Amino acid sequence: MAAGKPARGLPTWFLFLAPVLIWASTWHVILYQLASRVPALTSVGWRFLLAALMLAGLARWQGRSLKLPRQAHAFALATGVIQYAGNYWAVYEAERHVPSGLVAVLFCLMVFMNALVAWLLWRQRVSRRFLAASSGAVLGVALIFWPELASTGARPGAALGLGLSLFAVVAAVVGGFFTLVLTRRGLPLLPVLAWSMGYGAVFLLALSLGTGQGLAFDTAWTYVASLVYLAAFGSVIAFTLYYKLAERRGPAQAALIGVLVPVIALVISALFEGWQATPLAVGGMALCLASLFVATRSASAARP
């Protein structure tokens, strides 16, 4: 990852590291949401509704119009339903049947899926060195979670959990490219994200009502504070920076964020939740970090 600051905008290293640190911290913050009596489906709906309002306010503060062409609304609606509703709902449901470590490993595959789709749509290429280094990083994440992965087959509903996890990964890839299609057409990112997350929130809350879970809310400060953090940092800031990185460096390199997130999240877990690293996990972390260094340096060197 080039450390130099481009002529315009935030430096590339910041666009990479800030979402990593934010999304890694959300693994812990989400626990405060799950500790509430509010159904997870409803909590995610509130999260993206609040995020959509924040994005709309930020866009207006910057003097940007929230109007989008009719065709763009179709893409935003699809993005909201697929990425912000389907993806997040599938992750929550998958983790009822399989370990979270398996979900984390599968999400690392976004690097290769993004590279393939970017090549098919825009003929964006990545080097063999990048792909090899990314494979090493994914292997490192798999080693970190190896005890959880090894126990997956003994769980009832493991096949369902695996299917939901793969659906979530595909939904994240498809939704991400829908957003990039709109921004590549010259539409400003903040209004696109505001409408997409708004549509996703409406879909989630309607689904919550339709399934009889209602629109419960918890006024406890831990729930409200974690909700605001997930909306402001985990949704508004992290997704905005992620898409700016994808626009600048390509979707494949941006997806490397998802490879590093579990590593940092486990460090946070060790500090606040008592997680203890095994020698295998330490080796996996070292392999992941070394491979990511090679992958990002390779991608930077390949660009003028």
Backbone torsions as a table, in degrees:
resi	resn	phi	psi	omega
1	MET	NA	120.2	-179.5
2	ALA	-64.1	132.7	-176.5
3	ALA	-91.1	-12.4	-178.4
4	GLY	-72.2	153.6	-179.6
5	LYS	-88.8	128.9	178.8
6	PRO	-67.2	171.5	-178.6
7	ALA	-61.3	-35.3	-179.2
8	ARG	-131.3	143.6	173.3
9	GLY	89.5	-177.1	-178.3
10	LEU	-74.3	152.7	178.2
11	PRO	-65.3	150.5	-175.5
12	THR	-62.4	-38.7	-179.0
13	TRP	-61.4	-33.9	179.0
14	PHE	-70.3	-40.9	178.3
15	LEU	-61.4	-26.9	179.0
16	PHE	-85.4	-51.3	-171.5
17	LEU	-74.3	-35.6	-177.7
18	ALA	-61.3	-49.7	176.0
19	PRO	-62.1	-34.9	177.8
20	VAL	-58.8	-51.5	-177.7
21	LEU	-65.3	-39.3	-179.4
22	ILE	-67.0	-52.7	-176.7
23	TRP	-67.6	-29.4	174.8
24	ALA	-65.5	-40.1	179.5
25	SER	-69.1	-27.2	-178.3
26	THR	-68.1	-23.7	175.3
27	TRP	-56.6	-39.4	179.1
28	HIS	-79.8	-42.1	-176.6
29	VAL	-63.7	-35.2	-179.9
30	ILE	-59.8	-26.2	179.0
31	LEU	-59.1	-33.2	179.2
32	TYR	-70.4	-29.0	175.1
33	GLN	-72.7	-43.4	-177.9
34	LEU	-69.9	-23.1	178.5
35	ALA	-74.7	-12.6	179.6
36	SER	-83.1	164.8	176.3
37	ARG	-82.7	-5.6	178.0
38	VAL	-70.7	128.1	178.4
39	PRO	-57.2	145.2	-177.9
40	ALA	-57.4	-39.5	-179.8
41	LEU	-59.3	-42.3	-179.7
42	THR	-69.9	-40.8	179.9
43	SER	-61.7	-41.5	178.2
44	VAL	-65.0	-37.5	176.2
45	GLY	-61.1	-46.4	177.7
46	TRP	-62.0	-39.2	-179.3
47	ARG	-58.9	-49.5	-176.0
48	PHE	-77.8	-25.5	173.8
49	LEU	-66.0	-46.0	178.2
50	LEU	-64.1	-40.5	179.0
51	ALA	-63.3	-41.7	179.9
52	ALA	-62.0	-41.7	178.4
53	LEU	-65.2	-39.3	177.7
54	MET	-63.8	-44.9	-180.0
55	LEU	-63.5	-41.3	178.6
56	ALA	-63.5	-42.9	178.3
57	GLY	-64.5	-39.6	178.9
58	LEU	-66.2	-39.9	178.6
59	ALA	-63.4	-44.4	179.3
60	ARG	-66.2	-36.6	178.1
61	TRP	-62.9	-33.0	177.2
62	GLN	-82.1	0.0	178.6
63	GLY	82.1	17.7	-179.3
64	ARG	-93.8	143.2	175.6
65	SER	-78.2	147.5	177.3
66	LEU	-91.2	-0.3	-178.0
67	LYS	-72.3	136.8	175.4
68	LEU	-127.2	150.0	174.3
69	PRO	-59.7	156.5	-176.8
70	ARG	-57.5	-42.9	-179.9
71	GLN	-64.5	-33.7	178.8
72	ALA	-65.9	-34.3	177.4
73	HIS	-64.3	-33.7	177.2
74	ALA	-63.8	-43.0	176.9
75	PHE	-65.4	-42.2	-179.1
76	ALA	-64.5	-40.2	177.7
77	LEU	-63.0	-45.6	179.1
78	ALA	-62.3	-40.8	178.4
79	THR	-62.9	-45.1	-179.7
80	GLY	-60.9	-45.1	-178.1
81	VAL	-70.9	-40.7	-174.7
82	ILE	-79.7	-52.4	-172.0
83	GLN	-85.4	-52.4	-172.4
84	TYR	-84.8	-21.9	175.8
85	ALA	-101.1	-61.8	-175.9
86	GLY	-61.6	-45.2	-178.8
87	ASN	-61.3	-53.1	-176.3
88	TYR	-68.2	-39.5	177.8
89	TRP	-62.3	-43.5	-178.6
90	ALA	-64.0	-37.8	179.0
91	VAL	-63.3	-47.7	179.6
92	TYR	-60.6	-43.0	-179.2
93	GLU	-69.9	-38.4	-179.3
94	ALA	-61.9	-38.5	-176.6
95	GLU	-73.9	-4.9	170.2
96	ARG	-78.4	-17.6	-174.0
97	HIS	-118.2	-25.4	-178.9
98	VAL	-133.6	158.9	179.5
99	PRO	-63.6	150.1	178.5
100	SER	-62.9	-26.7	178.6
101	GLY	-61.8	-37.6	178.2
102	LEU	-65.0	-41.9	178.6
103	VAL	-61.6	-42.3	179.8
104	ALA	-62.3	-43.0	-179.9
105	VAL	-64.3	-43.8	-179.0
106	LEU	-64.0	-36.1	178.7
107	PHE	-66.7	-22.8	175.1
108	CYS	-63.9	-23.8	-179.4
109	LEU	-67.7	-10.8	176.8
110	MET	-57.5	-28.5	178.9
111	VAL	-56.2	-47.9	-176.1
112	PHE	-76.9	-37.3	177.7
113	MET	-64.7	-43.9	178.3
114	ASN	-62.8	-40.2	179.2
115	ALA	-62.9	-41.1	-179.1
116	LEU	-66.5	-47.0	-178.2
117	VAL	-67.2	-38.9	178.4
118	ALA	-63.1	-35.7	177.5
119	TRP	-70.0	-40.8	-179.8
120	LEU	-66.4	-40.2	-176.1
121	LEU	-82.8	-45.4	-168.7
122	TRP	-125.9	6.8	-179.3
123	ARG	56.8	32.7	174.0
124	GLN	-80.0	126.4	-177.0
125	ARG	-107.3	152.4	171.4
126	VAL	-123.6	152.8	-176.0
127	SER	-77.5	159.8	175.4
128	ARG	-63.4	-33.7	177.7
129	ARG	-62.9	-41.6	177.8
130	PHE	-61.6	-46.6	-179.4
131	LEU	-63.9	-40.7	179.3
132	ALA	-65.7	-43.7	179.6
133	ALA	-66.4	-38.0	177.7
134	SER	-64.5	-37.7	177.1
135	SER	-62.2	-40.1	176.7
136	GLY	-63.4	-38.3	178.9
137	ALA	-65.8	-42.2	178.0
138	VAL	-64.1	-40.9	176.9
139	LEU	-61.0	-38.8	177.1
140	GLY	-60.9	-42.9	177.7
141	VAL	-63.8	-39.8	178.4
142	ALA	-62.2	-38.6	178.4
143	LEU	-66.1	-37.2	179.2
144	ILE	-59.4	-42.4	-175.7
145	PHE	-100.4	16.8	-173.2
146	TRP	-55.4	-43.4	178.4
147	PRO	-58.2	-39.2	178.0
148	GLU	-69.0	-41.0	-179.5
149	LEU	-63.8	-39.8	-178.1
150	ALA	-66.1	-26.0	-178.0
151	SER	-92.9	-0.3	-174.9
152	THR	-61.3	-44.3	-175.1
153	GLY	-62.8	-23.3	-178.7
154	ALA	-81.4	-6.2	-177.0
155	ARG	-87.2	136.7	172.9
156	PRO	-68.1	138.7	-178.8
157	GLY	79.2	16.9	-178.7
158	ALA	-62.6	-38.4	-179.5
159	ALA	-63.9	-41.4	177.7
160	LEU	-63.3	-44.0	179.4
161	GLY	-62.4	-39.3	177.9
162	LEU	-64.9	-43.0	179.2
163	GLY	-63.1	-42.3	178.3
164	LEU	-65.0	-37.9	179.2
165	SER	-64.1	-45.1	179.3
166	LEU	-64.9	-37.9	175.9
167	PHE	-61.0	-41.9	-179.3
168	ALA	-63.1	-41.1	179.6
169	VAL	-63.9	-47.1	179.6
170	VAL	-62.9	-40.0	178.8
171	ALA	-62.3	-40.8	179.0
172	ALA	-64.6	-40.4	179.8
173	VAL	-65.7	-49.0	-177.6
174	VAL	-63.5	-47.6	179.7
175	GLY	-61.2	-39.0	178.4
176	GLY	-62.6	-40.6	-179.7
177	PHE	-73.2	-31.3	173.9
178	PHE	-59.4	-42.3	178.7
179	THR	-64.4	-44.1	-179.6
180	LEU	-66.5	-32.7	176.1
181	VAL	-60.1	-42.7	-179.0
182	LEU	-69.6	-43.7	-178.7
183	THR	-69.6	-30.3	176.8
184	ARG	-70.3	-17.5	175.2
185	ARG	-87.0	5.6	175.7
186	GLY	94.9	3.5	179.0
187	LEU	-78.5	139.0	-178.5
188	PRO	-67.0	143.9	-172.8
189	LEU	-66.0	-44.2	-173.9
190	LEU	-60.9	-48.8	176.2
191	PRO	-61.5	-37.1	178.3
192	VAL	-61.5	-45.7	178.9
193	LEU	-67.4	-38.5	-179.5
194	ALA	-60.6	-49.1	179.4
195	TRP	-66.5	-41.1	-178.9
196	SER	-62.3	-48.7	-179.9
197	MET	-68.4	-33.8	177.0
198	GLY	-63.4	-45.7	177.5
199	TYR	-62.7	-40.6	178.5
200	GLY	-63.1	-40.5	179.9
201	ALA	-64.5	-44.9	179.0
202	VAL	-60.9	-42.0	179.0
203	PHE	-62.9	-44.8	-179.3
204	LEU	-64.1	-44.7	-178.6
205	LEU	-69.1	-35.8	175.4
206	ALA	-65.5	-39.2	177.6
207	LEU	-66.1	-37.5	177.6
208	SER	-63.2	-41.6	176.4
209	LEU	-67.0	-42.9	-177.1
210	GLY	-65.9	-28.2	179.6
211	THR	-93.7	7.5	176.0
212	GLY	81.0	10.5	-179.4
213	GLN	-85.2	-16.5	176.0
214	GLY	74.9	-169.2	-178.9
215	LEU	-119.9	54.6	-178.8
216	ALA	-65.7	154.0	176.7
217	PHE	-145.2	146.3	-178.7
218	ASP	-113.3	124.5	-178.7
219	THR	-90.1	2.2	176.9
220	ALA	-60.1	141.8	-173.8
221	TRP	-62.8	-32.5	179.4
222	THR	-65.0	-38.8	179.6
223	TYR	-70.2	-46.3	-177.9
224	VAL	-65.0	-45.0	-178.6
225	ALA	-63.9	-43.1	179.7
226	SER	-67.8	-35.2	177.8
227	LEU	-64.4	-44.9	178.9
228	VAL	-63.2	-41.7	179.1
229	TYR	-63.2	-45.7	-179.3
230	LEU	-64.3	-35.8	179.7
231	ALA	-73.9	-50.8	-173.6
232	ALA	-72.9	-49.3	-175.9
233	PHE	-91.3	-52.3	-175.5
234	GLY	-68.2	-23.2	-178.3
235	SER	-112.6	-59.8	-174.3
236	VAL	-65.8	-58.0	-173.8
237	ILE	-72.5	-49.2	-173.9
238	ALA	-64.4	-45.1	-179.5
239	PHE	-68.3	-36.9	178.2
240	THR	-61.7	-46.2	179.6
241	LEU	-68.3	-37.8	179.4
242	TYR	-60.0	-46.4	-178.2
243	TYR	-71.3	-30.5	174.3
244	LYS	-65.6	-38.1	176.2
245	LEU	-66.3	-42.1	179.4
246	ALA	-62.8	-37.5	177.8
247	GLU	-66.9	-35.6	-175.0
248	ARG	-84.2	-43.9	-172.3
249	ARG	-111.0	-8.8	-179.5
250	GLY	101.6	151.2	-176.2
251	PRO	-62.9	-33.3	-177.6
252	ALA	-64.5	-47.0	-179.8
253	GLN	-69.0	-35.9	177.7
254	ALA	-62.1	-34.6	-179.3
255	ALA	-68.0	-15.6	175.6
256	LEU	-62.7	-19.9	174.8
257	ILE	-55.4	-43.9	-178.3
258	GLY	-67.1	-18.9	177.3
259	VAL	-78.4	-37.8	-177.8
260	LEU	-81.9	-25.6	-176.9
261	VAL	-54.7	-48.9	-178.8
262	PRO	-60.3	-34.1	-179.7
263	VAL	-63.7	-49.7	179.9
264	ILE	-67.3	-35.9	-179.9
265	ALA	-62.3	-37.4	178.9
266	LEU	-70.8	-31.7	174.2
267	VAL	-63.4	-43.1	176.7
268	ILE	-63.5	-40.5	178.2
269	SER	-62.2	-37.2	178.4
270	ALA	-65.2	-33.9	-178.9
271	LEU	-76.5	-38.8	-170.8
272	PHE	-112.3	-18.0	-174.0
273	GLU	-122.8	1.2	175.8
274	GLY	80.6	16.0	178.0
275	TRP	-65.6	136.1	-179.2
276	GLN	-115.2	126.5	-178.0
277	ALA	-76.2	139.3	173.7
278	THR	-93.9	162.5	175.9
279	PRO	-55.8	-36.9	178.5
280	LEU	-64.8	-40.6	179.0
281	ALA	-65.4	-40.3	178.5
282	VAL	-64.0	-42.2	176.9
283	GLY	-63.1	-40.1	177.6
284	GLY	-63.7	-41.3	177.9
285	MET	-62.2	-43.1	180.0
286	ALA	-63.3	-43.3	179.0
287	LEU	-63.9	-42.0	-179.8
288	CYS	-62.4	-47.9	-177.7
289	LEU	-66.0	-41.4	179.1
290	ALA	-64.8	-42.3	-179.5
291	SER	-66.6	-39.6	177.8
292	LEU	-63.7	-38.0	178.0
293	PHE	-60.9	-45.4	179.5
294	VAL	-65.1	-43.2	-177.2
295	ALA	-63.9	-44.1	-177.4
296	THR	-73.5	-36.8	176.8
297	ARG	-66.8	-38.2	178.6
298	SER	-63.1	-44.6	-178.8
299	ALA	-66.2	-37.3	-179.9
300	SER	-68.1	-41.5	-177.5
301	ALA	-67.8	-25.0	-178.5
302	ALA	-77.9	-12.1	-177.2
303	ARG	-102.9	146.6	-179.3
304	PRO	-68.2	NA	NA
